[in-house]
Amino acid sequence: MAAEAVRIGGRIGVAATLRTTLDPTMELLRDTAARTNRQVELVPVLSEGAFEAVVAGDTARHDQLLTASLSNVMKSVDVIVLAQASMARMASQLPVNGGPPILSSPKLAILSARELLAR
């Protein structure tokens, strides 16, 4: 996911519902960019209250908070990274309307593993 995000664009939105996930994901993106000699600007998007909502079983509230926080950055980034695997289902639900690609780790991890195994 990090390699694909860095490949796609120089301005990367990084979405999370917990700071403990946001910070390490941003560090991973910085490290990946450095290894590939790419310049990136990271735009953190912390969806306050979304994690608590999903833990309480209120997935609709989680989704609403995540969508609202991402709507502010979708027009100003080249790609969005969903920092938590639990957010992956949102990638297809978020309004894109010509917006940036939205990447999540589960799908890309499976594709990467498949590619490695095919060698």
Long-range contacts (C-beta under 8 A, 24 or more apart in sequence): 1-81, 1-103, 1-104, 1-105, 1-108, 1-109, 2-28, 2-29, 2-31, 2-32, 2-81, 3-32, 3-36, 4-79, 4-103, 4-108, 5-29, 5-32, 5-79, 5-81, 5-103, 6-32, 6-33, 6-36, 6-38, 6-40, 7-36, 7-38, 8-78, 8-79, 8-101, 9-40, 9-77, 9-78, 9-79, 9-100, 10-38, 10-39, 10-40, 10-41, 10-78, 11-40, 11-41, 11-43, 11-76, 11-77, 11-78, 12-40, 12-41, 12-42, 12-43, 12-77, 12-78, 12-79, 12-80, 12-81, 13-43, 13-45, 13-70, 13-73, 13-74, 13-77, 13-79, 13-80, 13-81, 13-100, 14-42, 14-43, 14-44, 14-45, 14-80, 14-81, 14-83, 15-45, 15-47, 15-66, 15-69, 15-70, 15-80, 15-81, 15-82, 15-83, 15-87, 16-44, 16-45, 16-46, 16-47, 16-82, 16-83, 16-84, 16-87, 17-46, 17-47, 17-50, 17-51, 17-54, 17-62, 17-65, 17-66, 17-84, 17-87, 18-46, 18-51, 18-84, 19-46, 21-83, 21-84, 22-46, 22-83, 25-81, 25-83, 29-81, 43-73, 43-76, 43-77, 45-69, 45-70, 45-72, 45-73, 45-80, 54-86, 63-90, 63-93, 66-90, 66-94, 67-93, 67-94, 67-95, 70-94, 71-95, 74-99, 74-100, 75-99, 79-103
